[in-house]
């Protein structure tokens, strides 16, 4: 617990935490911020900030949006509040129709002893006028605390590869162009230090003109970053004198997005040559790629995290739904046999198999202690993690390939001297292959091959997802089995020919080709994480080739629809 944590809220006033959510990357939340969010009764924030903090809130926390329209770009407090619940169900807001300011929202939320987190973008003291809300709380006797966040003016340049200071030190000035006075521009124009300007995309050229008029040289380097610290980040490098032309040539302006906020850094540290070497974020191998992951959220969690580490934006679409077996008696007999000592081994070939056995255990009031005296095998790391979460440490995980074949390579043959029981319990899917069963029998074991769950085709994804799949809205799709190919094409249609197709192995690639898809990437071994690595390597080579040819680095979905693709040797 942080030493700054407040005691329990009072019965009348509650208390408020003013929390900085950072400039957009959820990974920039501080530990103290996560702690405060986990104990909050009410969250008060703008829509975009809620997207950053929501996953750290406890289940059932109330949410008050200060902007009623999610697409609104109005300042906080100018919209009609909406009250929703994090688990997705909605309840009407107990609020008058007239718009109220955020301070009133915060204090109303705190009534009745509730803990309120007022979350803002960036840092409460630098990026917003949260000070007015704090004064209102103080005047009303509502106790509050402040959890600082990474300010946009600091975090965005770091993600853009523009350090604000170096070993020699420098004068760094922060300017909000929307409120800057003539005197302010004169002072920063006369300085030769670094200037960090908060402005909007369509006002960048005007801010550059103010600096030139105040004395800065037109050839002073300048970077402009939009959507900083997110996978939508984009940075342009120019000079004070050329930025207007640069944005025009890039077809960025004029644009309906001209009112979006940007961070501009003026000074030698934003020079193009230096930024080319320091741009660590936008140079990630899959930066900004929208990658389709045709697996359930539970199955895709670690894979999606890995893709995010490469800069990608994973989009999970379930292609398979898991249902109980049609005749549960076989599973019930096997679980009872597990308890009565019928088996020497139990082998789990998927996370779903672990889940099915665990649910059956809970149905009978059993827990992990029922595995005492039984050897447990897991086909791979993810299945092993699911077992550990159940309270079971597997005795056997393949040392090589994480598959049925890899499991068989390490599985010991039956020995009547050392093995008192010769039977293996194998809970698995109704469509599983016979490889493991045949291999275990060959090693001398008797196998109870039990259908623990059925796999059926999932419901089609939303219409906009189906259109993105068929229309080239995704940059890549990861196929982790032949069934994911068949089912995705069946429920959503065939991916567009500009979409990079990545397959986990030869059998999956063959199925993809049978469905008219050209395979660009193949995993070097049948592992979802090796598949993600292979896609990242493909993206890195693609980026390097574009830079070497002097072409702009683009995502596959940005290519001309219908353009032919060269087959990759990856």
C-alpha positions in Angstrom: 0.0 0.0 0.0 1.3 3.4 -0.9 2.1 5.7 2.0 0.0 8.4 0.3 -3.1 6.3 0.4 -6.0 7.9 2.3 -7.9 6.3 5.1 -11.4 5.0 4.7 -13.7 7.6 3.2 -16.0 9.6 5.5 -19.7 8.7 5.6 -20.8 12.0 4.1 -18.1 13.3 1.8 -16.2 10.3 0.6 -12.9 11.2 -1.0 -11.5 12.0 -4.5 -8.3 10.9 -6.2 -7.3 13.2 -9.1 -5.4 10.7 -11.3 -3.2 11.3 -14.3 -3.8 8.6 -16.9 -0.8 9.6 -19.1 -0.9 10.5 -22.8 -2.5 7.4 -24.2 -0.4 4.3 -23.6 -2.1 2.2 -20.8 1.4 0.9 -19.9 2.3 4.4 -18.6 -0.1 4.2 -15.7 1.8 4.4 -12.4 1.6 1.7 -9.8 -0.2 4.1 -7.5 -2.7 4.8 -10.2 -3.5 1.1 -10.6 -3.8 0.8 -6.8 -6.3 3.7 -6.6 -8.3 2.4 -9.6 -8.7 -1.0 -8.0 -10.4 0.4 -4.9 -12.5 3.1 -6.6 -16.4 3.1 -6.3 -16.8 5.6 -9.1 -14.7 6.7 -12.1 -15.2 10.1 -13.6 -13.4 10.6 -16.9 -13.7 11.4 -20.6 -14.4 8.6 -23.0 -10.8 8.2 -24.3 -9.4 8.2 -20.7 -11.8 5.5 -19.7 -10.4 3.3 -22.4 -7.0 3.6 -20.7 -8.0 3.0 -17.1 -11.1 0.7 -17.3 -9.2 -2.6 -17.2 -7.7 -1.8 -13.8 -11.1 -0.9 -12.2 -12.9 -3.5 -10.0 -15.9 -5.3 -11.4 -19.1 -3.3 -11.1 -17.5 0.1 -10.5 -19.8 3.0 -11.6 -18.5 5.2 -14.5 -19.5 8.8 -15.1 -18.5 10.1 -18.5 -18.0 13.9 -18.7 -18.5 13.8 -22.4 -21.8 12.2 -23.3 -20.8 11.7 -27.0 -17.8 9.4 -27.3 -16.8 11.1 -30.5 -17.0 14.5 -28.9 -13.8 16.6 -28.7 -15.5 19.1 -26.3 -13.6 20.2 -23.2 -14.4 18.2 -20.0 -17.6 19.1 -18.3 -19.4 20.4 -21.4 -21.5 17.3 -22.1 -24.4 15.6 -20.4 -23.0 12.9 -18.1 -23.8 9.2 -18.6 -23.7 6.5 -15.9 -22.7 3.1 -17.0 -21.2 0.0 -15.4 -17.9 -1.6 -16.3 -19.3 -5.0 -16.9 -21.2 -3.7 -19.9 -24.7 -3.3 -18.5 -26.1 0.2 -18.5 -28.3 2.1 -16.0 -29.8 5.6 -16.5 -27.8 8.5 -15.1 -29.4 10.2 -12.1 -28.5 13.6 -13.5 -30.5 16.6 -14.8 -30.5 17.0 -18.6 -28.7 20.3 -18.4 -24.9 20.0 -18.7 -22.9 20.4 -15.5 -19.2 21.0 -15.0 -16.9 18.3 -13.9 -16.4 19.7 -10.4 -20.1 19.2 -9.7 -20.0 15.7 -11.1 -17.0 14.8 -8.9 -18.6 16.1 -5.7 -21.9 14.4 -6.4 -20.2 11.1 -7.1 -18.3 11.4 -3.7 -21.4 11.8 -1.7 -22.4 8.9 0.6 -18.8 8.0 1.4 -17.8 6.8 -2.0 -14.3 6.6 -3.3 -14.0 8.6 -6.5 -11.2 8.6 -9.1 -11.3 11.6 -11.3 -9.0 10.5 -14.2 -7.6 13.0 -16.7 -5.4 12.7 -19.7 -1.7 13.3 -19.1 -1.0 14.9 -15.7 -3.6 16.6 -13.5 -1.4 19.6 -12.8 0.1 20.2 -16.3 -2.3 19.0 -18.9 -5.7 20.0 -17.5 -7.4 22.6 -15.3 -7.9 20.0 -12.5 -6.8 22.6 -10.0 -10.2 24.2 -10.2 -11.9 20.9 -9.4 -9.5 20.5 -6.4 -10.3 23.9 -5.1 -14.0 23.1 -5.4 -13.4 19.9 -3.3 -11.5 21.8 -0.7 -14.2 24.4 -0.4 -16.8 21.6 0.1 -14.7 19.8 2.6 -14.2 16.8 0.4 -10.8 15.2 1.1 -8.7 14.5 -2.0 -5.3 13.3 -3.2 -3.3 13.7 -6.4 -1.7 10.9 -8.4 0.6 12.4 -11.0 0.7 11.0 -14.5 3.1 11.2 -17.4 2.4 14.6 -19.0 1.8 14.6 -22.8 4.5 17.2 -23.3 7.1 14.8 -21.7 5.8 11.4 -22.8 5.0 12.1 -26.4 8.5 13.5 -27.4 10.0 10.4 -25.6 7.9 8.1 -27.8 8.7 10.2 -30.9 12.5 9.7 -30.3 13.1 13.4 -29.4 15.0 13.8 -26.1 14.3 17.2 -24.6 17.7 17.5 -22.9 21.3 16.2 -23.4 24.5 16.0 -21.4 25.1 19.7 -22.0 21.8 20.6 -20.5 19.3 23.0 -22.2 16.6 25.4 -21.5 13.3 23.6 -22.0 10.1 25.7 -22.4 6.5 24.4 -22.5 3.9 26.4 -24.3 0.2 25.8 -24.8 -0.4 27.6 -28.1 -4.1 27.8 -27.4 -3.6 30.2 -24.5 -0.2 31.6 -25.1 0.1 35.4 -25.0 2.2 37.6 -27.3 4.7 38.1 -24.5 5.0 34.3 -24.1 5.9 33.9 -27.9 8.4 36.7 -27.6 10.2 35.1 -24.7 10.4 31.6 -26.2 11.3 33.1 -29.6 14.3 34.9 -28.1 15.5 31.7 -26.5 17.7 29.1 -28.2 16.4 26.3 -26.0 14.0 23.5 -26.8 10.3 24.5 -27.0 7.6 22.0 -26.5 4.3 23.3 -28.0 0.9 21.8 -27.2 -1.4 22.7 -30.1 -3.7 21.2 -32.7 -2.8 19.8 -36.1 -4.3 22.7 -38.1 -2.7 25.3 -35.8 0.9 24.0 -36.0 1.8 26.3 -38.9 0.5 29.3 -37.1 2.5 28.4 -34.0 5.6 28.0 -36.1 4.9 31.4 -37.6 4.7 33.0 -34.2 8.1 31.6 -33.3 9.7 32.8 -36.5 8.1 36.3 -36.0 9.5 36.3 -32.4 13.1 35.6 -33.6 13.5 31.9 -34.2 15.3 31.0 -37.5 13.0 29.5 -40.2 15.5 26.5 -40.6 15.1 25.5 -36.9 14.2 21.7 -36.8 10.7 20.8 -35.8 8.8 17.6 -35.1 5.0 17.2 -34.9 3.4 14.2 -33.3 -0.2 13.2 -33.3 -1.8 10.4 -31.2 1.4 10.2 -29.2 2.3 7.0 -27.3 -0.5 5.0 -29.0 -0.2 2.7 -32.0 -1.9 5.4 -34.1 1.1 7.7 -33.4 2.5 9.5 -36.4 5.4 12.0 -36.5 6.5 14.5 -39.2 9.9 16.1 -39.3 10.4 19.5 -40.9 11.5 23.0 -40.0 9.6 26.1 -38.7 9.6 27.4 -42.3 8.6 24.2 -44.0 6.1 22.5 -41.7 3.0 23.9 -43.5 4.3 22.5 -46.9 5.3 19.2 -45.3 1.8 18.6 -43.9 0.2 19.6 -47.2 2.5 17.3 -49.2 1.8 14.4 -46.8 -1.9 15.1 -47.4 -2.5 15.5 -43.7 -4.1 18.9 -44.1 -6.6 20.1 -44.8 -8.5 17.4 -42.9 -11.5 17.0 -40.7 -9.0 15.8 -38.0 -7.4 19.2 -38.0 -8.6 19.9 -34.5 -6.8 16.9 -33.0 -4.2 17.7 -30.4 -0.5 17.4 -31.3 2.9 17.9 -29.5 5.4 19.9 -31.5 9.1 20.0 -30.4 11.2 22.9 -31.7 15.0 22.7 -31.5 18.1 20.9 -32.6 17.2 17.7 -30.7 14.3 17.2 -33.1 16.5 17.2 -36.2 15.6 14.5 -38.7 19.1 12.8 -38.7 19.0 12.4 -34.9 15.4 11.3 -34.8 16.1 8.6 -37.5 18.4 6.9 -34.9 16.2 7.5 -31.8 12.7 6.7 -33.2 12.3 3.5 -31.2 8.5 3.4 -31.0 7.4 4.0 -34.6 10.1 1.8 -35.9 8.8 -1.4 -34.2 8.4 -4.2 -36.7 4.6 -4.2 -36.8 3.9 -0.6 -35.7 0.3 0.2 -36.3 -0.5 -3.1 -38.0 -4.0 -4.2 -37.3 -3.6 -8.0 -36.8 -6.6 -10.4 -36.8 -6.3 -13.1 -34.2 -9.0 -15.7 -34.8 -9.0 -17.1 -31.2 -11.1 -16.4 -28.1 -9.9 -13.7 -25.7 -8.8 -16.4 -23.2 -6.7 -18.2 -25.8 -5.4 -15.1 -27.4 -4.4 -13.1 -24.3 -0.6 -13.9 -24.3 -0.4 -13.8 -28.1 -2.1 -10.4 -28.2 0.3 -9.1 -25.6 3.2 -10.3 -27.7 1.8 -8.6 -30.8 1.4 -5.4 -28.9 5.1 -5.6 -27.9 5.9 -5.4 -31.6 3.7 -2.3 -32.0 0.7 -4.2 -33.5 -3.0 -3.6 -32.7 -4.5 -7.1 -32.2 -8.2 -7.7 -32.9 -9.5 -11.0 -31.4 -12.3 -12.8 -33.3 -13.4 -16.1 -31.9 -13.9 -18.7 -34.7 -14.6 -21.6 -32.4 -17.0 -21.9 -29.6 -16.6 -24.5 -26.9 -19.6 -26.5 -25.6 -20.0 -29.4 -23.3 -20.1 -33.0 -24.8 -23.5 -34.2 -25.9 -23.2 -37.2 -23.6 -21.5 -36.2 -20.3 -21.6 -39.6 -18.7 -18.2 -40.6 -20.2 -16.5 -37.6 -18.7 -18.2 -38.1 -15.4 -17.0 -41.7 -15.1 -13.4 -40.6 -16.0 -13.4 -37.9 -13.3 -14.6 -40.4 -10.7 -11.9 -42.9 -11.9 -9.4 -40.1 -11.4 -10.4 -39.9 -7.7 -10.5 -43.6 -7.2 -7.1 -44.4 -8.6 -7.9 -45.7 -12.0 -5.2 -43.7 -13.8 -1.4 -43.4 -13.6 -1.4 -40.3 -15.9 -3.7 -37.6 -17.1 -2.7 -35.7 -20.3 -3.9 -32.2 -21.1 -3.6 -31.2 -24.8 -5.3 -27.7 -24.5 -6.3 -25.0 -22.1 -9.9 -25.9 -22.9 -9.3 -29.4 -21.6 -8.0 -28.0 -18.3 -11.1 -25.8 -18.1 -13.4 -28.7 -18.8 -11.9 -30.9 -16.0 -11.8 -28.0 -13.6 -15.5 -27.2 -14.1 -16.3 -30.9 -13.6 -14.2 -30.9 -10.4 -16.1 -27.9 -9.1 -19.4 -29.5 -9.9 -18.4 -32.4 -7.6 -16.9 -30.2 -5.0 -13.3 -31.3 -5.8 -10.1 -29.3 -6.1 -6.5 -29.8 -7.2 -5.9 -32.1 -4.3 -7.7 -34.8 -6.2 -4.6 -35.0 -8.5 -2.5 -36.4 -5.6 -0.6 -39.4 -6.7 -1.4 -38.9 -10.4 1.2 -37.8 -13.0 0.1 -34.8 -15.0 1.3 -34.0 -18.6 0.7 -30.7 -20.5 1.2 -30.3 -24.2 2.8 -26.8 -23.9 3.5 -23.7 -21.9 0.0 -22.2 -22.1 -1.7 -25.4 -21.0 0.9 -25.7 -18.2 0.0 -22.2 -17.0 -3.7 -23.0 -16.9 -2.8 -26.1 -14.7 -0.7 -24.0 -12.4 -3.6 -21.5 -12.1 -5.7 -24.5 -11.1 -3.1 -25.4 -8.4 -1.5 -28.3 -10.3 2.2 -28.4 -11.3 2.6 -30.6 -14.4 5.1 -33.4 -14.2 5.7 -33.5 -18.0 5.9 -30.6 -20.5 7.6 -31.2 -23.9 11.2 -30.1 -24.0 11.0 -29.6 -27.7 8.0 -29.1 -30.0 4.9 -28.1 -28.1 2.5 -30.6 -29.8 1.2 -34.1 -29.5 4.3 -35.4 -31.3 6.5 -33.4 -29.0 4.7 -34.8 -25.9 5.2 -38.3 -27.2 8.9 -37.8 -27.7 9.3 -37.2 -23.9 6.6 -39.6 -22.7 8.1 -42.7 -20.9 7.1 -46.2 -22.1 4.9 -48.3 -19.7 7.1 -50.2 -17.3 5.1 -52.8 -15.2 7.8 -52.7 -12.5 7.7 -49.0 -11.9 4.1 -48.2 -13.0 1.5 -49.8 -10.8 -1.3 -48.7 -13.2 -1.1 -48.8 -17.0 -3.9 -46.4 -17.9 -3.9 -42.8 -19.1 -6.9 -40.3 -18.9 -6.9 -38.1 -22.0 -9.6 -35.4 -21.9 -9.8 -33.6 -25.2 -11.9 -32.1 -28.0 -14.3 -34.0 -30.1 -12.3 -33.2 -33.3 -8.8 -34.0 -31.9 -6.5 -36.1 -34.0 -5.5 -39.7 -33.0 -1.8 -39.0 -33.0 -1.4 -39.0 -29.2 -3.7 -41.9 -28.6 -1.9 -44.1 -31.1 1.5 -43.1 -29.8 0.6 -43.8 -26.2 -0.7 -47.3 -27.1 2.5 -48.0 -29.0 4.4 -47.1 -25.8 2.4 -49.7 -23.9 -0.3 -47.6 -22.2 -4.0 -48.1 -22.2 -5.8 -44.9 -23.0 -9.3 -43.6 -22.0 -9.8 -41.2 -24.8 -12.6 -39.0 -23.5 -14.5 -36.2 -25.2 -14.3 -33.4 -22.6 -15.7 -30.6 -24.8 -17.0 -30.0 -28.3 -15.8 -27.4 -30.7 -18.4 -25.7 -32.9 -18.2 -22.8 -35.3 -18.6 -19.5 -33.5 -21.2 -16.8 -34.4 -20.2 -14.3 -37.2 -18.3 -11.2 -35.9 -20.0 -7.8 -36.2 -20.6 -6.4 -39.7 -17.8 -3.9 -39.6 -15.3 -6.6 -38.7 -16.5 -8.8 -41.6 -16.2 -5.8 -44.0 -12.7 -5.0 -42.7 -11.7 -8.7 -43.3 -13.0 -8.8 -46.9 -12.1 -5.2 -47.7 -8.5 -5.1 -46.7 -8.9 -3.4 -43.4 -6.6 -5.8 -41.6 -2.8 -5.8 -42.2 -2.3 -9.4 -41.2 -4.2 -12.5 -40.0 -2.7 -15.3 -37.8 -4.0 -18.8 -38.5 -3.1 -21.1 -35.6 -4.9 -24.2 -37.0 -6.7 -25.5 -40.1 -10.0 -25.1 -38.3 -9.3 -21.4 -37.7 -8.9 -21.0 -41.5 -12.1 -22.9 -42.4 -14.2 -21.3 -39.7 -13.0 -17.7 -40.3 -13.7 -18.0 -44.0 -17.1 -19.6 -43.1 -18.3 -16.9 -40.6 -16.6 -13.8 -42.0 -15.4 -14.3 -45.6 -12.0 -14.6 -47.2 -9.3 -12.0 -46.2 -8.5 -9.4 -48.9 -5.4 -10.1 -51.0 -3.4 -7.2 -49.5 -3.7 -8.9 -46.0 -0.5 -10.7 -44.9 -1.4 -14.4 -44.2 0.6 -16.1 -41.5 0.2 -19.8 -40.7 1.5 -21.9 -37.8 2.6 -24.8 -39.9 2.4 -26.7 -43.2 -1.0 -28.3 -42.6 -2.6 -24.9 -41.8 -0.8 -23.3 -44.8 -2.2 -26.0 -47.0 -5.7 -25.4 -45.8 -5.3 -21.6 -46.4 -4.1 -22.2 -49.9 -7.0 -24.6 -50.6 -9.3 -21.6 -49.6 -7.5 -19.4 -52.2 -5.2 -17.6 -49.8 -1.5 -17.0 -50.4 0.6 -17.7 -47.4 3.3 -15.0 -46.7 4.6 -16.2 -43.3 5.2 -19.6 -41.8 6.2 -20.3 -38.2 9.6 -22.1 -38.0 8.0 -24.5 -35.4 4.3 -25.0 -34.4 4.1 -22.4 -31.7 1.8 -19.4 -31.6 4.6 -17.3 -30.1 7.0 -18.4 -32.9 4.3 -17.5 -35.4 4.1 -14.0 -33.9 7.9 -13.7 -34.0 7.9 -14.8 -37.7 5.3 -12.1 -38.5 7.4 -9.5 -36.7 10.5 -10.6 -38.7 8.4 -10.3 -41.9 7.4 -6.8 -40.9 10.9 -5.8 -40.0 12.3 -7.0 -43.4 9.4 -5.2 -45.2 10.2 -2.0 -43.4 14.0 -2.3 -44.1 13.3 -2.9 -47.8 11.1 0.3 -48.0 13.7 2.4 -46.3 16.5 1.1 -48.5 14.4 1.8 -51.6 13.7 5.3 -50.4 10.0 4.6 -50.2 7.7 5.6 -47.3 7.0 2.9 -44.7 3.4 1.8 -45.1 1.2 -0.9 -43.6 -0.1 -3.6 -46.0 -3.7 -2.2 -45.6 -2.4 1.1 -47.0 -1.5 -0.4 -50.3 -3.7 0.1 -53.3 -6.7 -2.3 -53.2 -6.1 -5.2 -55.6 -2.4 -4.6 -55.8 -0.4 -7.8 -56.4 1.9 -9.0 -53.6 5.2 -10.7 -54.0 5.5 -14.1 -52.3 7.7 -13.9 -49.2 10.5 -16.3 -48.6 9.9 -16.1 -44.9 
